[in-house]
Amino acid sequence: MKKVISIVLIAQSFLAFAQDISKERVVNIISTLASDEMKGRKFGTPENDRSAEYIAQEFKKNNLSYCYGDSYLIPFEYKGQKGYNVCAIKKGKSEQSLAFSAHFDHIGTNNKEGDNIYNGADDDASGVSTVIGLADYFKDKKTDFSMVFMAFNAEEIGLIGSKALSENQNLTPVFNNIKVLFNFEMLATESQFGKNAVFMTGDEFSDFDELINANAVNGLKVYPDPYQGQQLFYRSDNVNFVKRKIIAHSISTVDMNKAFHYHAVNDDINIVDADNLTSIINNFAKTIEKFNTKNFQPKYNDKVKYDF
């Protein structure tokens, strides 16, 4: 009997470990999106389309459902150019949903000699790796909340992709059920608060960060936005969902005082702290796993503005 119990415990430990997202998986996702072959993923380019298709393939591997229609790719047009957002759903016990998002486009290339590709490893392949990593983690798990996974296009030219997606009438039934949106924006480097720590934009507008911290595992910590003067809450894709009165905040690690790679050609795989990012993804996953429709219902306060 003792032998049987030991085998069961070992098997359970192995399964718990196997559920973690590996560093190799995280590096592979970022390396693919931020490769020179993707040429900076600028909106309107073939490489941007290939990036959307890659993310759709990863969603398919996780057996996710379409948000509507028969594809994860949701087309939109801007100034005569066609692009795609990517959207997928994991059905839970409830129609109430948690949403996870990041933008996958970047700013392309320049005409200078030498390295002229803005690879965008941190901005925002790191966020996309977090979204895909969460989809990986929850693939075979039964959750109380349903989950919506989104990859936005055309963020760099004015939050255009997320605006198009948020205003898509075919998605109204999906968005009406979203209780909160975790928008992941630049998580590849260690934050000014140290490892396993992030900050959240617009923390003064809701109790979202407080509820995360109350349930956080393994020392994960969400800090208030240290750059409130820069109005980051209103400058990222989350804002188009704030307009729908969805609790929507961006989560980041970027140290704005040291981010010399921001919109620079050195934002490549070499600046990624893969150990820290992997830890953050897994700890967010395990924290989110504790949430259900009864214990996680964040709310805005009267400081937030919906019309701007």
C-alpha positions as CSV (number, residue, x, y, z in Angstrom):
1,M,0.0,0.0,0.0
2,K,2.8,2.4,0.9
3,K,4.4,1.7,-2.5
4,V,1.2,2.5,-4.3
5,I,0.7,5.7,-2.4
6,S,4.3,6.7,-3.2
7,I,3.7,6.0,-6.9
8,V,0.5,8.1,-6.8
9,L,2.3,11.0,-5.1
10,I,5.2,10.9,-7.6
11,A,2.7,10.9,-10.5
12,Q,0.8,13.8,-9.0
13,S,4.1,15.8,-8.5
14,F,5.1,15.0,-12.1
15,L,1.8,16.2,-13.5
16,A,2.0,19.4,-11.4
17,F,5.5,20.1,-12.7
18,A,4.5,19.1,-16.3
19,Q,1.8,21.8,-16.2
20,D,4.3,24.6,-15.9
21,I,5.3,26.4,-19.1
22,S,8.9,25.8,-19.8
23,K,11.5,28.5,-20.5
24,E,12.3,26.8,-23.8
25,R,8.6,27.2,-24.8
26,V,8.7,30.9,-23.9
27,V,12.0,31.5,-25.7
28,N,10.7,29.7,-28.8
29,I,7.6,31.8,-29.1
30,I,9.5,35.1,-28.7
31,S,12.3,33.9,-31.0
32,T,9.8,33.1,-33.7
33,L,7.9,36.4,-33.6
34,A,11.0,38.5,-33.1
35,S,13.1,36.7,-35.7
36,D,14.8,38.7,-38.5
37,E,12.6,36.8,-40.9
38,M,9.5,38.5,-39.4
39,K,11.1,41.9,-40.3
40,G,9.6,43.8,-37.4
41,R,6.0,42.6,-38.0
42,K,4.8,46.0,-39.3
43,F,1.1,46.3,-40.0
44,G,0.3,45.8,-43.7
45,T,3.3,43.6,-44.5
46,P,3.4,39.8,-45.3
47,E,5.4,39.2,-42.2
48,N,2.7,40.8,-40.1
49,D,0.2,38.4,-41.6
50,R,2.5,35.5,-41.0
51,S,2.7,36.5,-37.3
52,A,-1.1,36.5,-37.0
53,E,-1.2,33.0,-38.7
54,Y,1.5,31.7,-36.3
55,I,-0.5,32.8,-33.3
56,A,-3.6,31.3,-34.8
57,Q,-1.7,28.0,-35.2
58,E,-0.7,28.1,-31.5
59,F,-4.3,28.7,-30.5
60,K,-5.4,25.7,-32.6
61,K,-2.8,23.5,-30.8
62,N,-4.6,24.4,-27.6
63,N,-7.9,23.3,-28.9
64,L,-9.5,26.7,-28.5
65,S,-12.8,27.6,-30.0
66,Y,-13.3,30.5,-32.5
67,C,-14.6,33.7,-31.2
68,Y,-17.1,33.7,-34.1
69,G,-17.2,32.3,-37.6
70,D,-14.7,29.6,-38.8
71,S,-11.3,31.2,-38.1
72,Y,-9.2,32.6,-35.3
73,L,-8.2,35.4,-37.7
74,I,-10.5,38.3,-37.7
75,P,-9.9,40.8,-40.6
76,F,-10.1,44.5,-40.5
77,E,-9.1,47.4,-42.7
78,Y,-7.2,50.6,-42.0
79,K,-6.4,53.2,-44.6
80,G,-6.8,50.7,-47.4
81,Q,-4.7,48.0,-45.8
82,K,-6.0,44.7,-44.5
83,G,-4.8,43.1,-41.4
84,Y,-5.9,40.5,-38.9
85,N,-6.5,40.3,-35.2
86,V,-6.5,36.9,-33.5
87,C,-9.2,35.7,-31.1
88,A,-10.0,32.4,-29.4
89,I,-12.1,31.1,-26.6
90,K,-11.8,28.3,-24.0
91,K,-15.2,27.4,-22.7
92,G,-15.6,27.2,-18.9
93,K,-18.4,26.3,-16.6
94,S,-19.7,29.8,-16.7
95,E,-20.3,32.2,-19.6
96,Q,-18.5,34.8,-17.5
97,S,-15.0,35.3,-19.0
98,L,-11.5,36.4,-18.2
99,A,-9.7,37.8,-21.2
100,F,-5.9,37.9,-21.9
101,S,-4.4,40.0,-24.6
102,A,-1.2,41.5,-26.1
103,H,-0.3,43.1,-29.4
104,F,1.8,41.3,-31.9
105,D,2.7,44.1,-34.4
106,H,5.8,46.2,-34.2
107,I,7.4,49.0,-36.3
108,G,9.2,47.1,-39.1
109,T,12.6,48.1,-40.4
110,N,14.7,51.2,-41.3
111,N,16.9,52.0,-44.2
112,K,20.2,52.2,-42.4
113,E,23.2,49.8,-43.0
114,G,23.8,47.0,-40.6
115,D,21.1,45.8,-38.2
116,N,18.0,47.6,-39.4
117,I,15.2,45.4,-38.0
118,Y,13.1,46.4,-35.1
119,N,12.5,42.9,-33.8
120,G,10.2,43.8,-31.0
121,A,11.1,41.0,-28.6
122,D,10.0,42.9,-25.5
123,D,7.5,45.0,-27.4
124,D,5.4,42.9,-27.5
125,A,6.4,39.4,-28.4
126,S,6.9,39.0,-24.6
127,G,3.3,39.8,-24.1
128,V,2.2,37.4,-26.8
129,S,4.3,34.7,-25.2
130,T,2.4,35.3,-22.0
131,V,-1.0,35.0,-23.7
132,I,0.0,31.8,-25.5
133,G,1.7,30.5,-22.3
134,L,-1.6,30.9,-20.4
135,A,-3.5,29.1,-23.2
136,D,-0.9,26.3,-22.9
137,Y,-1.3,26.1,-19.1
138,F,-5.1,26.0,-19.1
139,K,-5.4,23.7,-22.2
140,D,-6.5,20.6,-20.3
141,K,-7.9,22.3,-17.2
142,K,-11.6,22.7,-16.3
143,T,-12.2,26.3,-15.2
144,D,-15.1,28.1,-13.7
145,F,-14.6,31.2,-15.9
146,S,-14.5,30.9,-19.6
147,M,-11.3,32.4,-21.1
148,V,-10.8,34.7,-24.1
149,F,-7.4,35.0,-25.7
150,M,-6.7,37.9,-28.0
151,A,-3.7,39.1,-30.1
152,F,-4.1,42.7,-31.4
153,N,-2.7,44.1,-34.5
154,A,-1.8,47.7,-35.4
155,E,-1.1,48.9,-31.9
156,E,1.9,50.8,-32.9
157,I,0.0,53.0,-35.3
158,G,-2.6,54.1,-32.7
159,L,-4.3,51.1,-31.1
160,I,-6.1,50.5,-34.3
161,G,-6.5,46.7,-34.2
162,S,-7.9,46.5,-30.7
163,K,-10.3,49.3,-31.6
164,A,-11.5,47.4,-34.6
165,L,-11.9,44.2,-32.6
166,S,-13.7,45.9,-29.7
167,E,-16.2,47.5,-32.1
168,N,-16.8,44.3,-34.1
169,Q,-20.5,43.7,-33.7
170,N,-20.1,39.9,-34.3
171,L,-18.1,39.8,-31.0
172,T,-20.7,41.6,-28.8
173,P,-21.9,38.4,-27.2
174,V,-18.2,37.5,-26.3
175,F,-17.4,41.0,-24.9
176,N,-20.6,41.2,-22.9
177,N,-19.4,38.3,-20.9
178,I,-15.8,39.6,-20.2
179,K,-15.4,40.6,-16.5
180,V,-11.8,41.6,-16.7
181,L,-9.0,42.0,-19.3
182,F,-5.4,41.3,-18.5
183,N,-3.4,43.1,-21.2
184,F,0.2,42.2,-21.2
185,E,2.6,44.8,-22.5
186,M,6.5,44.5,-22.4
187,L,7.4,41.8,-19.8
188,A,10.8,40.7,-21.1
189,T,13.0,42.6,-18.6
190,E,13.2,42.8,-14.8
191,S,11.0,45.6,-13.4
192,Q,12.3,48.3,-11.1
193,F,10.6,46.4,-8.3
194,G,12.8,43.3,-8.9
195,K,12.2,39.8,-10.2
196,N,8.7,38.2,-10.2
197,A,7.2,41.7,-9.9
198,V,5.1,43.6,-12.4
199,F,3.2,46.9,-12.4
200,M,-0.3,47.6,-13.5
201,T,-1.5,50.7,-15.3
202,G,-4.5,52.5,-13.9
203,D,-4.3,50.8,-10.5
204,E,-6.0,53.8,-8.9
205,F,-9.2,53.1,-10.9
206,S,-10.1,49.6,-9.7
207,D,-9.4,46.9,-7.1
208,F,-8.0,44.5,-9.8
209,D,-4.4,44.6,-8.5
210,E,-5.6,44.1,-4.9
211,L,-7.5,41.0,-5.8
212,I,-4.5,39.6,-7.7
213,N,-2.1,40.2,-4.9
214,A,-4.5,38.7,-2.3
215,N,-4.4,35.4,-4.3
216,A,-0.8,35.6,-5.7
217,V,1.4,32.6,-5.5
218,N,5.1,32.2,-5.1
219,G,5.8,35.8,-4.3
220,L,4.3,37.3,-7.4
221,K,3.5,40.9,-6.8
222,V,1.6,43.6,-8.7
223,Y,2.8,47.1,-7.9
224,P,1.1,50.4,-8.6
225,D,2.0,52.2,-11.9
226,P,5.2,54.2,-11.2
227,Y,4.7,56.3,-14.3
228,Q,1.2,57.7,-13.7
229,G,2.3,61.0,-15.3
230,Q,2.7,59.3,-18.6
231,Q,-1.0,58.2,-18.7
232,L,-0.1,54.7,-19.8
233,F,-3.5,53.4,-18.8
234,Y,-5.0,55.4,-21.7
235,R,-2.1,54.6,-24.2
236,S,-2.4,50.9,-24.6
237,D,-4.9,48.4,-26.1
238,N,-6.7,48.0,-22.8
239,V,-8.3,51.4,-23.3
240,N,-10.6,50.3,-26.1
241,F,-12.2,47.8,-23.7
242,V,-12.4,50.4,-20.9
243,K,-14.7,52.2,-23.3
244,R,-16.9,49.2,-23.1
245,K,-16.8,49.5,-19.3
246,I,-14.8,46.2,-19.0
247,I,-12.2,46.1,-16.2
248,A,-9.1,46.4,-18.4
249,H,-5.6,47.1,-17.3
250,S,-2.1,46.7,-18.8
251,I,0.5,44.7,-16.9
252,S,4.2,45.3,-17.6
253,T,7.7,45.0,-16.2
254,V,9.4,47.7,-18.3
255,D,11.7,50.0,-16.4
256,M,11.1,53.3,-18.3
257,N,14.3,54.7,-16.9
258,K,16.4,51.9,-18.4
259,A,14.4,50.8,-21.5
260,F,17.1,51.8,-24.0
261,H,15.8,49.0,-26.3
262,Y,12.3,50.6,-26.6
263,H,11.6,51.1,-30.4
264,A,15.3,50.3,-31.0
265,V,16.9,47.6,-33.2
266,N,18.4,46.0,-30.1
267,D,15.0,44.9,-28.8
268,D,15.8,41.3,-29.7
269,I,15.9,38.0,-28.0
270,N,19.2,39.0,-26.3
271,I,17.4,41.4,-23.9
272,V,14.9,38.9,-22.7
273,D,15.2,37.7,-19.1
274,A,13.7,34.3,-20.0
275,D,13.9,32.9,-16.4
276,N,12.0,35.9,-14.9
277,L,9.4,36.0,-17.7
278,T,8.8,32.3,-17.4
279,S,8.4,32.6,-13.7
280,I,5.9,35.5,-14.1
281,I,3.8,33.5,-16.7
282,N,3.6,30.4,-14.5
283,N,2.8,32.4,-11.3
284,F,0.1,34.4,-13.1
285,A,-1.4,31.1,-14.4
286,K,-1.4,29.5,-10.9
287,T,-2.9,32.7,-9.4
288,I,-5.6,32.9,-12.1
289,E,-6.4,29.2,-11.4
290,K,-7.6,30.2,-8.0
291,F,-10.2,32.6,-9.3
292,N,-13.8,31.7,-9.8
293,T,-17.0,33.7,-10.5
294,K,-17.6,34.2,-6.8
295,N,-14.2,35.2,-5.4
296,F,-13.1,37.4,-8.4
297,Q,-15.4,40.2,-9.4
298,P,-13.2,43.3,-9.7
299,K,-14.9,46.7,-9.9
300,Y,-14.0,50.2,-11.2
301,N,-14.3,53.1,-8.8
302,D,-15.7,56.6,-9.6
303,K,-12.2,57.9,-10.7
304,V,-12.2,56.1,-14.0
305,K,-13.2,57.8,-17.2
306,Y,-15.0,55.9,-20.0
307,D,-15.3,58.7,-22.5
308,F,-12.0,60.2,-23.7
